[in-house]
């Protein structure tokens, strides 16, 4: 029997209300249907469920597979599209898909341990660079993926929100202005756009067999390749030193191994920190200072 964890159903209620609950409660029947259709035996769901339902499974030949189902069908379709574009370049393989049902059958990563298990930060960053170096493809013509300008639209919404009401804007004005200036410069000087992963961090890079690494869970964004370093730089940020030391060391490794411009990386980080603060405010949070601290760290790398 396919049992859906209560915590996941509650999470779907928080995100999508009654429709999310109804979708969650229909998952057992959907899993049974997919098992018959795609030829697998369901096992247990992953323990870290958040936005999607992700189930371990096994095919009759013993190969591990993963069934991923999403309430937001368009987002899953975009993820699958990126994985297919990255095929043969270090992404997990897509085995089957039904866009109408919002499901995808993916190759299982074996053993599937994340890059975060490599505690030597310099070595982990070198592995990141190896994955990064072969992953990206030029932006497809007539792409339906969002641009980096669209990805940062929350900063524009912040400006509009606090220009229309008679209350003080909470974020430091100088940092918002710096982020806007960085964005304008970076976007206008991007000479070649790529199909970016958009969420390329430690937990989305998994070990495949003995000496290979594959990526999962891409978001799909079009723009400057330097931006795809940022999410990695925001994770495990004090591993092997204080946050500023770790950030500088990682950027230096990336610049050396990937021939990237460290100044562009730092500028994207400045903008990304303010974006984090804007997202926090939009979701009703009050701890926007964490985003500004990100901005401040990256700004020091520009000096």
N, C-alpha and C positions, 0 to 999 in steps of 0.2 A: 504494500500500500504506500502511495506517495504522500508523505506527510509534509505540509508546509509549516515551517516554524512560526509560532505565534508572534515572535518579535518582528519577523518580516512582514506579516500581515499588518501589524500595528504601524510599521514603518510606511507601508503603502497607504494606510489611512491618513497618516500625517502628510504625505506628499500629494495624494490624489483623492482623498475623501472616500465617499461611499463607492465610487467607481473603482478606486484602487483596491478596496476590500473585495468587491465582487470579482475583480480580475484575479486577485490572489486565491480566492476560494475556488476558482475555475481551473487553477493550475493542475491539480491531480488528473483531471480528465484530459487536459492538454498533453501532459507528460505521457499518459497511456497511449494517446493517439500518435504522438511523435515516436514513441518507442517502437510501435508496430510499423509505422511508415518508414522510419530511418534505420530500423534494425539494430536496436541497442537494448541493453538491460539497465534500467535506472539503478543508481547507487545512492549516495547521500548528497545533499546540497552542500555547497561550500559554506564555511562557517562565518565568513565576513560579508554576508549579503547586505546590500544597501539600496541601490537603485534598480537592480535587475535580479531576476531569479536565475541562479547558475547552478547546474546540477552535474555532478560526476556520473559517468555512465561507461559501459563497456560493450563493445561489439562482439559478435560471435567468434571472431578471430582473436579475441583477447585484447585488442587495441583499446586504449583509453580514449574516450571522447568526452566532450562537454556540451551540454544543451544549455543555451542561453536564451531566456525569454524576457521581453521588456514590455512594460506598459506603454512606453513611448516608442512605438514601432518605427517611426522615422529615424530616431536616433540610432536604433540598432541597425537599420538598413544602411545608414551612413557609416557606421563602424565596419560592417561587412564589406562595404564598397572600398574602404581604405585598406583593409586586410587583403583584399583581392588585388588592389593596386600594388601592394608591397610583396606580393607572392614571389618567392624565390630570393627575397632580399633580407629575410630575417624576421618575418612575421608568422604567427601561428596560422595554419592552413584552415580555410573554410571548406567544410565537407558538404554541407547542404544548407538550404535556407527556405523559409516560407515567409515572405514579407507580409502577407495578409494576416497570418497568425502572430507575427512578431516573434519568430523563433529562428535561431541559427544553430547548426550543429558544427562544432569546431573540433579540430584535432586537440587531443590532450597533450599538455607538456609533461614530459616524464624526465626527471622526478618532479619538475615544476616548482622548485624552490626559487624564491625571488632573489634578485640582486642584493637586497638588504641583508642577506645572510653572509655576504662578504664584508667582514668588519674592517678589513684594511681599506681605508677610504681611498687611498691613491690607486690601489688595484681595482676597486669597484669603479672608479671614475675611468680608468683605462678600458675596462670592459664596456662601460657605457659608450665610450668613444668608438670602440670596435663595432658595436651594434649601430650606433648613429651613422657611422661612415658609409654603411652599405644600404641604409634603410630608405632614404628619401628619393622621390621621383619628382620631375618637373610638374608644375601645376597643369592638370588636364585642361585642354581647350574647352570653353563653354562649361566650366566646372559649376556644380551645384553646391559646393562646399562654401561655408562662410569665410570671409576674409578676416585678417587680423584687425582691420578697422572695425568690422562688425563685432569681433570678439571683445573689443575694448569699449563697446558702446555704453557700458554702465557708467563710465566716467562722464560721457555726454549727458546721460540721464541725471547724474548727480548735479551737474551744472544747471540743468533745466529746473530740477526740483528746488534748489535753494536760491534760484534767481527769481522765482515766482511767489515766494512766501516771505513774510516779514520776520524771519528768524535767522539767527546766526548759523552759517555753514559750519559744521563740526570739524571738518578736516583742515589741517594747516594749509592756508591758501598757497603758500610758496611751493609746497610739494605737489599740489594739484597742478599748478602752473608748470612746474618742471616736468611732470609726467606728460602733460599735453604737448609741451615743446619736444620732448623725446619722441613721442609717438609721431608727431608731424614730421620730424626729421627722418626717423627710421622708415616710415612708410614711403615718403617721397624719394628716398635714396635706395630703396630696394631694387636692385638691378635685375634680379631673377627670383621668381616666386616658385615655391615648392609646395607639394602636398605634405603638410606637417602632421605628425602624430597628435600633438596638442596636449598630451598628458603623459609624457615620457619620463617616468620616475622609477625608483627602485622596485616598487611592487608590481609594475607593469612590464618588467623585464624578467623572464623566467628561464631557469636552466632547462635545456632540452638535451637529454642524454648526457654524455660525460663532459663534452667540451663545447657545446653550442648554447646559444642564448637566443630566445625569441621574444617578440613583443606581443602584448595583448592590449585590448581596450583602447584603441585609438579614437580620438574625437573627430579628426579631420578638419584642418584649417588650412587656408591658403595664405602663404606669405613668406617672409624672410626666414631663412633656415636657422639663423641665430636664435630665434625665439624658442625653438624646440629644446634648447639646453636648460631653460629656466625652471621647469617643474622639477627636474632632477636637483638643481641647485637649492631648491626650497625644502628638500627632504633630508632628514638626518644631518641637519646643518651644523651640528656641533660634534660630529663624529671625527675624532682625531685632532681636536683643538677647539679654540673658541670659534664662534660663528664667523667672525671676520677672517680669521686665518684659513679656515676650511674653505670659505667662499673664494678667497684669492688663489689658494692652491688649486682648487678645481678649475677655475677659469683659466689658469695658466696651463694646466694639462690639456684642456679642451682647445685652447688657442694653438698649442704645439701639435697635438695629434690630428686636429681637424682643420687646421689652417683657417680658423675663425678669428674675427676681429674682437679682441677682448672688450673694446670700448662699446661695440654694438651690443654684446651680451649684457654689459653693465647697464646700458641705457634701457634695454628691454626689461631688466630687473627693476629699475626705477619706476617704470610705468606699471609693471605687474604688481608692485607693492601697493600703489594707489588703487589699482583695480580691485585688489583684495579688500582694501578698506571700504571701497564703494559697495562691493558685494555684501560685506558684513552689515552695512547700514540698510541696504535694500531688504535684507532678510530679518530685520528687526534687532540685530545684534548691537552691542555697545562696545565690544572690544576691538574697535577699528585700529587701535594703536599698533596691533601686531602687523597690520599691513604697512603702516608708516615705518615701522622698524625694519621691515624688508627693504623698503625704498631707501632708507638711510644707509643700510649696509652696502647696497649696490652703488649708491652715490659715492661712497668712500673709494670704491674701485675705479671711479672715473678720475679721481684726483691724480 
